[in-house]
Structures are given as structure tokens and as C-alpha cells.
Amino acid sequence: MAESTSVDLAGGLAQIFPPDRLLLGPAAERGYDCDAYTVDRSKPSAVVLPISTEEVVSVVRWCNQNNVPFIARGAGTGLSGGALAALGGVIISTKKLTTILSLDLPNRRLKAQTGVVNKKVTDSVKHLGLHFAPDPSSQSVSTLGGNIAENAGGPHTLKYGVTYPHILGVTMVMPDGEVLEFGGTAPGAPGYDFLGAIVGSEGTLGIVTEVWVTLTPLPESVQTALVAFERISDATRTVADIIAAGAIPAALEMMDHGILRAVKAAFGLEYPDAAQALLLIECDGTPEAALTEIEIVRAICEKNNALNIRLAEDEADRAKLWTARKKGVGAMGRLAPCIVTHDGVIPRSKLPEMLEKVYEIAAKHGIGVANLFHAGDGNLHPCFYFDDRIPGEVAKVVEAGEEIIRLCVALGGSVSGEHGIGVEKADLLPLMFSPDDLAMQAQVKSIFNPGMLCNPCKILPNQKSCSEHKRQW
């Protein structure tokens, strides 16, 4: 990136934003120096909070004129460093872009600014019998913009899919400040699928400010079961058997003994003493279909030596059964002050082998690990817990994580399912892609973003090293 002359950053941005929406100084630097992937940190020079697409355009154009990097950031719940200000510069926060702009009920679609919290979309239409199907575990705080950037999944991905199938069109501020519309208000538009490139691009192609989403009817009936197993191998075999039986639950989640220990300490929840793993299984549809499917699930669980099968009696009981899954990562603060959650994907049939290796790798490096993950689609989330104040601990966590990701690929999986690449895994992509593949991806990026100002140092290999050229703006 070319060197810039000295920039009056505070003065320039003050011409665009009032004082309450322009954050400067040590507090802003500390509060925005990382996302939920806390291993990598880099201080921004300023944080701005626009309230409209027009204000995003103004700050992007100012950054271009002054050769200053800029990075879009939602709630900061990302787990791969995608919202990190790798070269410093300006973080463009979407926290004030929180308006639901339009509801088209006959066509089951909704338009919103991208700072709207995921769960708020569902809450706004639930009384109409609809919901926004993508439901990352952070959905009570994560935003639509972040979901689009990472093509986020969630517990119900197994049946309803990740974010992309639920996005109709976006308004995006290009890296040079031009505003373009991609997609539309109807699915399956002809022409090249630029929308498919944008969703999951981790904010490297531009800044999405508005989005049309599809709304999905709420299921008529939901059957939820929490199943305890004495052996992890029985739980993983159950996952494979359920899918092999032709059942496609809305959710099929697994939690191991490490997570159980954490939620017991945090919330006083009680599970069978001998339990080493839990499966959270949810079937939905018509009352007849949901009941039939949960009975298939129950029979498979019993065949595989389930210790206990608890079915939710009503909606309140269902919420209780979900507690361990929804609150598990947060509860791990009871085990250690720091956590890194990884995101490899493997074939379901490899779950028993992979989990055994995860425990072996953690033990070899002398760090704690717990697992909670989307078992139904093989999206593994080993959660390393540690104390970063101890010299050498972070290096061990990074090394162990990379070892796990390499093994995922070796077993026929992927380096990421839903957390993205960011800075965390940028140098691991050659495990999956040839030099020609990566060169083509770089060309796609250059069509949208030919420079290094829009969210630099992310996704592509060798981008991590660009942070070495960081300067303070």
C-alpha cells in the first residue's frame, strides 16, 4: 500500500460526523481492536457510526481521497478477525443502521438496514407467523451485515440453510464510494450471480448497507429432545444414524462434557452424572410429520444406548433445553478467561475419529478444550480455553488450532463452515485451493476492490503479512 502524507483524520471526519458518532482516542482503540477472535488485535485510528447509506458513501470517499483504510463492522461477534483494522484506519460501524425499512407481507420479504440485529427481524414478524430462518448462536446480538459478510449458519442450518439462500438483494457501497444494487426483490434473477460473491466475502468487496431478506413461515409444530449419552462415540454414531435413516431434523447439535461442566457452573443446570455428551435434536413441520420424525430419532437414540431422553413439554421447556447450546460458549468464562472457537468441517462419518484427535491435540499442547457444534452437517467447533497472560499460551492455541484445521481438510472437509477466513485462516487456504484457484479468487476480488483500502489483509493467503506495513493514521 502506498505511503500517504500526514492526514488530519479527526478534523476530516468531524466534517462528516457529529461528536457523538465519531469515536477517537484510547477508549475507541481498545474497544474496537479486535472482534471475538481475540488472538489478533490491531487498533483503529477512528470509529464512525453512520446512520444512512449516504454517510457511508461520504466516509468511504474521504478515506479514498486520503489513502486511509476502512473496515465495516457490525456487532463484533465474528470469530476469525474479519472486522479487525489490520492496517489501522477507520472502522465504519453499522450499529446505528438499525431501521427496518419495508415489510412486503404478501411476498414474504423484508428490507432492512444491515445494523439490524438478526433476532429483531424474527421478533418483528413472529406475530404474523413468519421468521428469518438463519439463526447463528449469536443472533441476539449479531447483525444482518455480519451474517451476510460471513454467510453465517446456525443450529437450524441443517434444514433451512445458511444466510445466502435467504438474501434477495443488497445495496452496497463500493470501495470507491459508488452505490450499486445487486440481486433484487425476487429470487433467481438472470445473469451472473454477483450476490453470491458478495455474501460470504467478509466485507472485502464493499460495505452492504441495506438488504432484502426472505421470510419463512413458522413451522406448525416443533418437537425438541435433549439426549444424554455416557460415551461420546454413542452420540456421534447417533448423528450418522439419524441422517442415514432419512430424517432431516431442523437442528442436530452436540455438546461434550466440557460444555456440560461450564453450563453447570454458570447456570446450575443438571444433567445425568455419567453424561459425557448431549445431543439437542429438533424436528419441525406439520404436527404429524414432526411427531413421526421425533419418534424415529427416539428409537435411534435408544438403540445407541442413550442414558436419558427428555422431550420438551411446551415452548418454555423447549427454551430450557436449548440453554446449554445457546449459552455454552459464554459459560466457558467459568473455565478460563480466554476462548478461541474454531470452525472446521468434516464428513459426519468422521466425527468419532475427529473428536478423538481434537482431545489428543489439546492434551499434547497442554490446553483445555470443549466441543459444541452443528453435528448434523459436520461443522465442528472445538473451543480452546486458556489464559493469555501466561507466556506462550496464545502460540500453543494457534498451533493446536491449525493442526485441527489441517486434519479437517485431510479427512475430506473444509477450513471453515460459517466463521469465515478473516486473518485467522488466510494462510491455510492453500490446503484447499491450488495457486491457479487462488489467483482466480484474487481476480474476482480485484473487480470489486482493486486496491488495499477496503478491509485489507483478509481471506487471501499472504495477506496476513500486509499488516507488517501498518502505519498509524
C-alpha positions in Angstrom: 0.0 0.0 0.0 1.3 3.4 -0.9 2.5 5.8 1.8 0.3 8.7 2.5 1.1 12.2 3.6 0.0 13.2 7.1 -3.8 13.1 7.4 -5.9 15.3 9.7 -8.1 12.3 10.4 -10.0 13.8 13.3 -10.6 17.1 11.5 -11.6 15.4 8.3 -14.1 13.0 9.8 -15.5 15.7 12.1 -16.8 17.4 8.9 -18.9 14.3 8.2 -20.0 13.1 11.7 -21.1 14.8 14.8 -19.1 14.2 18.0 -21.4 11.5 19.4 -20.9 9.4 16.2 -17.2 9.9 15.9 -15.1 7.9 18.4 -11.4 8.7 18.9 -8.7 8.1 21.5 -7.7 5.2 23.7 -11.2 4.0 24.6 -12.2 3.6 21.0 -8.9 2.0 20.1 -9.3 -0.5 23.0 -12.9 -1.2 22.4 -12.5 -1.9 18.7 -9.1 -3.5 18.5 -10.5 -7.0 17.7 -13.7 -8.9 17.1 -14.5 -12.1 19.0 -11.3 -13.7 17.7 -9.1 -12.0 20.4 -5.8 -13.6 19.4 -5.2 -10.9 16.8 -5.5 -7.3 17.7 -4.9 -4.0 15.9 -6.0 -0.5 16.9 -8.2 1.5 14.6 -7.4 5.2 14.3 -11.1 6.2 14.4 -14.6 4.7 14.6 -17.6 6.3 12.9 -21.2 5.4 13.2 -23.2 6.4 10.1 -27.0 6.4 10.1 -27.5 6.1 6.3 -26.0 4.8 3.1 -25.2 8.4 2.2 -23.0 8.8 5.2 -21.2 5.6 4.4 -20.6 6.9 1.0 -19.1 10.2 2.4 -16.7 8.4 4.7 -15.6 5.9 2.1 -14.9 8.7 -0.4 -13.0 10.7 2.3 -10.9 7.6 3.0 -10.1 7.1 -0.7 -9.1 10.8 -1.1 -6.7 10.5 1.9 -5.5 6.9 1.3 -6.9 5.7 4.6 -8.0 2.0 5.1 -11.6 1.4 6.1 -13.4 -1.6 7.6 -17.0 -2.4 8.1 -18.0 -3.8 11.5 -21.3 -5.0 12.9 -21.6 -6.3 16.4 -18.1 -7.6 16.5 -19.1 -11.2 17.1 -17.1 -12.6 14.2 -14.7 -15.4 15.1 -11.9 -15.1 12.5 -10.7 -11.5 12.7 -12.8 -10.3 9.8 -13.6 -6.9 11.4 -10.0 -6.3 12.5 -8.5 -3.0 11.5 -5.4 -4.8 10.2 -3.7 -1.6 8.9 -5.4 0.8 11.3 -7.6 3.4 9.7 -11.3 3.9 10.1 -13.8 1.4 11.3 -17.3 2.0 9.8 -19.7 0.6 12.4 -23.2 -0.3 11.4 -24.5 0.0 15.0 -26.8 2.9 14.0 -28.1 1.4 10.8 -31.0 -0.2 12.7 -34.1 0.6 10.7 -36.5 -1.9 9.3 -37.4 -0.1 6.0 -40.2 -2.1 4.5 -42.3 -5.2 5.0 -43.8 -6.9 2.0 -46.1 -9.4 3.7 -47.8 -10.9 0.6 -44.4 -11.7 -0.9 -42.8 -12.7 2.5 -39.9 -10.3 2.3 -38.5 -7.5 4.3 -36.0 -4.7 3.7 -33.7 -3.5 6.5 -30.5 -1.7 7.2 -27.7 -4.0 7.9 -27.2 -3.0 11.5 -30.5 -4.6 12.4 -29.9 -7.4 14.9 -30.7 -10.9 13.4 -33.3 -11.8 16.1 -35.0 -8.5 15.8 -36.1 -9.4 12.2 -37.8 -12.6 13.5 -39.3 -10.7 16.5 -40.8 -8.1 14.2 -42.7 -10.7 12.1 -43.3 -13.6 14.6 -46.8 -12.4 15.3 -47.5 -12.8 11.6 -46.4 -16.4 11.6 -43.1 -15.8 9.9 -39.4 -15.7 10.9 -35.9 -15.1 9.4 -34.5 -18.6 9.2 -30.7 -18.1 9.6 -30.1 -18.2 13.3 -26.4 -18.0 14.3 -25.9 -18.7 18.0 -25.0 -15.0 18.4 -28.3 -14.0 16.9 -29.4 -12.0 19.8 -26.6 -9.5 19.1 -25.2 -10.3 15.6 -26.4 -8.1 12.8 -27.6 -8.8 9.3 -24.5 -7.2 7.8 -22.2 -9.5 9.7 -24.4 -12.5 8.8 -24.1 -11.5 5.1 -20.3 -10.9 5.4 -19.7 -14.4 6.8 -22.6 -16.3 5.2 -23.4 -17.2 8.7 -25.1 -20.5 9.6 -26.5 -21.6 12.9 -28.2 -24.5 14.6 -31.1 -24.7 12.1 -28.8 -24.6 9.0 -29.2 -28.4 8.6 -32.8 -27.9 7.3 -33.1 -24.2 6.4 -29.6 -23.4 5.0 -27.1 -20.7 5.7 -27.6 -17.0 5.1 -27.2 -16.8 1.3 -30.5 -18.6 0.3 -32.4 -16.1 2.4 -30.9 -12.9 0.8 -32.7 -11.4 -2.3 -30.8 -8.2 -2.9 -28.4 -5.8 -1.3 -27.4 -2.1 -1.5 -23.6 -1.9 -1.4 -21.2 1.0 -1.2 -18.3 0.0 -3.4 -14.7 0.6 -2.3 -14.6 3.8 -4.4 -17.8 5.2 -2.9 -20.2 4.3 -5.7 -23.5 2.8 -4.7 -24.8 -0.3 -6.5 -27.7 -2.7 -6.2 -27.1 -6.4 -6.5 -29.9 -9.0 -6.7 -33.4 -7.7 -6.4 -36.7 -8.4 -4.8 -37.3 -11.7 -6.5 -35.1 -14.8 -6.4 -33.3 -16.4 -9.4 -32.6 -13.2 -11.3 -30.8 -13.9 -14.6 -27.2 -13.0 -15.3 -24.0 -13.6 -13.3 -24.6 -14.3 -9.5 -22.7 -11.3 -8.1 -24.9 -11.5 -5.0 -23.4 -15.0 -4.4 -20.0 -13.5 -4.5 -20.9 -10.7 -2.0 -22.5 -13.0 0.6 -19.6 -14.5 2.4 -17.0 -12.1 1.1 -16.3 -10.8 4.6 -16.6 -7.2 3.8 -13.7 -7.2 1.3 -15.8 -6.3 -1.8 -17.7 -3.3 -0.3 -20.0 -2.3 2.5 -23.6 -3.6 2.4 -25.9 -1.0 4.0 -29.4 -2.3 3.1 -30.7 -5.8 2.3 -33.9 -7.5 1.2 -34.4 -10.8 3.0 -36.9 -13.6 2.6 -39.2 -14.6 5.4 -40.1 -18.2 6.2 -43.3 -19.5 7.7 -43.0 -20.7 11.3 -43.5 -24.4 11.5 -46.8 -25.6 12.7 -45.3 -27.9 15.2 -41.9 -28.3 16.9 -40.6 -31.4 18.8 -37.4 -30.9 20.8 -35.4 -33.5 22.6 -32.3 -33.3 24.7 -30.5 -36.7 24.8 -27.7 -37.6 27.2 -25.0 -40.3 26.4 -22.4 -41.9 28.6 -20.0 -42.3 25.6 -19.2 -39.7 23.0 -18.9 -42.4 20.4 -22.6 -43.3 21.0 -23.6 -39.7 20.4 -21.6 -39.3 17.2 -22.9 -42.7 15.9 -26.4 -41.5 16.6 -25.9 -38.4 14.5 -24.8 -40.5 11.5 -27.7 -43.0 12.0 -30.3 -40.2 12.1 -29.2 -38.8 8.8 -28.8 -42.3 7.3 -32.4 -43.1 8.3 -33.6 -40.3 6.0 -34.6 -37.9 8.8 -33.5 -34.3 8.4 -34.1 -32.6 11.8 -34.3 -28.8 11.8 -31.4 -28.9 14.3 -29.0 -31.6 15.4 -26.4 -30.2 17.8 -23.8 -31.8 20.0 -22.2 -30.7 23.3 -19.5 -32.6 25.1 -18.6 -33.0 28.8 -16.5 -29.8 28.8 -19.5 -27.7 27.8 -21.7 -29.5 30.4 -19.2 -28.6 33.1 -19.3 -25.0 32.1 -23.1 -24.6 31.9 -23.5 -26.5 35.2 -21.1 -23.9 36.8 -22.7 -20.9 35.1 -26.4 -21.7 35.3 -26.8 -24.6 37.8 -28.2 -26.9 35.1 -28.2 -30.5 36.0 -27.6 -33.5 33.6 -27.1 -37.2 34.4 -23.8 -37.6 36.3 -22.5 -40.1 33.8 -23.2 -38.0 30.8 -20.2 -37.3 28.5 -22.2 -35.8 25.6 -25.6 -34.3 24.8 -27.5 -34.1 21.6 -30.0 -31.4 21.1 -32.4 -32.6 18.4 -35.3 -30.6 17.0 -37.9 -31.8 14.4 -40.5 -29.5 12.9 -43.2 -29.4 10.3 -46.8 -30.4 10.4 -47.8 -31.9 13.8 -47.9 -35.4 12.2 -44.5 -35.0 10.4 -42.8 -33.6 13.5 -44.1 -36.3 15.7 -43.2 -39.1 13.3 -39.6 -37.7 12.9 -39.0 -37.3 16.6 -40.2 -40.9 17.2 -37.6 -42.1 14.6 -35.0 -40.1 16.4 -36.0 -41.5 19.8 -35.7 -45.1 18.5 -32.2 -44.4 17.2 -31.1 -42.8 20.4 -32.4 -45.7 22.4 -30.6 -48.2 20.1 -27.4 -46.3 20.7 -27.5 -46.5 24.5 -28.9 -43.1 25.4 -28.8 -42.5 29.2 -31.8 -40.2 29.1 -34.2 -38.7 26.6 -36.1 -35.6 27.6 -38.8 -34.1 25.3 -39.9 -30.5 25.7 -43.4 -30.2 27.1 -44.1 -26.7 25.9 -42.3 -23.6 24.5 -40.9 -22.6 27.9 -39.5 -26.1 28.4 -38.1 -26.0 24.9 -36.1 -22.8 25.7 -34.7 -24.6 28.8 -33.5 -27.5 26.7 -31.7 -25.0 24.4 -29.9 -23.3 27.2 -26.7 -25.5 27.1 -26.4 -24.9 23.3 -27.2 -21.2 23.2 -25.2 -20.3 26.3 -22.4 -22.8 26.2 -19.7 -20.6 24.8 -20.4 -17.8 27.1 -20.5 -20.2 30.1 -16.9 -21.2 29.3 -15.8 -18.0 31.0 -16.2 -20.1 34.2 -13.3 -22.3 33.0 -10.8 -19.7 31.8 -10.6 -16.0 30.9 -10.0 -16.6 27.2 -11.5 -18.7 24.5 -10.9 -19.3 20.8 -13.6 -21.1 18.9 -12.6 -22.9 15.7 -14.7 -23.8 12.7 -13.6 -26.8 10.7 -15.9 -29.0 8.6 -15.7 -32.8 8.3 -17.9 -35.5 6.8 -20.3 -36.7 9.5 -18.9 -40.3 9.3 -15.6 -38.9 10.5 -17.0 -37.3 13.7 -15.8 -40.1 16.1 -12.3 -40.1 14.7 -12.1 -36.3 14.6 -13.3 -35.7 18.2 -10.7 -38.2 19.5 -8.0 -36.3 17.6 -9.2 -33.0 19.0 -8.8 -34.2 22.5 -5.4 -35.6 21.7 -4.2 -32.4 20.1 -5.4 -30.3 23.1 -3.7 -32.6 25.5 -0.5 -32.6 23.5 -0.4 -28.8 23.6 -1.5 -28.6 27.3 -4.6 -26.5 26.7 -8.3 -27.1 27.6 -10.9 -27.9 25.0 -14.6 -28.3 24.9 -16.8 -29.0 21.9 -20.3 -27.8 20.9 -21.2 -27.9 17.3 -23.6 -28.4 14.4 -23.2 -32.2 14.3 -25.8 -32.7 11.7 -23.7 -31.0 9.0 -20.3 -31.9 10.4 -19.5 -28.3 11.3 -17.0 -28.8 14.2 -16.4 -26.1 16.9 -13.5 -27.0 19.2 -13.4 -24.3 21.9 -9.9 -23.8 23.4 -10.0 -22.2 26.8 -6.8 -20.6 28.2 -5.2 -17.7 30.0 -3.4 -15.3 27.5 -1.5 -13.7 30.4 0.6 -16.9 30.6 3.6 -16.6 28.3 3.4 -19.0 25.3 -0.3 -19.9 25.7 -1.5 -18.0 22.7 1.1 -19.6 20.5 0.0 -23.1 21.7 -3.6 -22.3 20.9 -2.8 -21.1 17.4 -0.6 -24.1 16.7 -3.3 -26.5 18.0 -6.0 -24.8 16.0 -4.1 -25.0 12.8 -3.3 -28.7 13.4 -7.0 -29.4 13.8 -7.9 -27.5 10.6 -5.3 -29.3 8.6 -6.8 -32.6 9.9 -10.3 -31.5 8.9 -9.1 -31.0 5.3 -7.2 -34.3 5.3 -10.4 -36.0 6.3 -12.2 -34.6 3.3 -13.6 -31.4 5.0 -13.0 -27.7 4.9 -11.1 -25.0 6.7 -14.3 -23.2 7.6 -18.1 -23.7 7.7 -19.5 -20.4 8.9 -16.9 -18.3 10.8 -15.1 -17.2 7.7 -11.4 -16.9 6.9 -10.5 -13.4 8.1 -6.9 -13.1 9.3 -7.1 -16.3 11.3 -7.1 -18.8 8.4 -5.8 -16.7 5.4 -2.6 -18.7 5.2 -4.5 -22.1 5.4 -6.5 -21.7 2.1 -3.7 -23.4 0.1 -4.7 -26.6 1.8 -7.9 -26.5 -0.3 -7.0 -24.4 -3.4 -4.3 -24.5 -6.0 -2.3 -21.4 -6.9 -4.5 -21.0 -10.0 -7.6 -21.3 -7.9 -6.4 -18.6 -5.5 -5.3 -16.4 -8.4 -8.8 -16.5 -9.8 -10.3 -15.6 -6.5 -7.9 -12.6 -6.3 -9.1 -11.5 -9.7 -12.7 -11.7 -8.5 -11.8 -9.5 -5.6 -10.0 -7.0 -7.8 -13.1 -6.5 -9.9 -14.9 -5.1 -6.9 -11.9 -3.9 -4.8 -8.8 -3.2 -6.9 -6.9 -1.5 -4.0 -5.9 -2.2 -0.4 -8.2 0.2 1.4 -11.4 -1.8 1.8 -10.9 -4.3 4.7 -7.2 -5.2 3.8 -5.2 -8.3 4.8 -8.2 -10.6 4.8 -9.1 -14.0 3.3 -6.4 -14.5 0.6 -3.1 -16.1 1.5 -0.1 -13.9 2.2 -2.4 -11.1 3.1 -1.6 -11.5 6.8 1.9 -10.2 6.2 0.5 -6.9 4.8 -0.2 -5.9 8.4 3.6 -5.6 8.8 3.3 -2.4 6.7 0.8 -0.9 9.1 1.1 2.8 9.8 -0.8 4.9 12.3 -3.2 7.3 10.6 
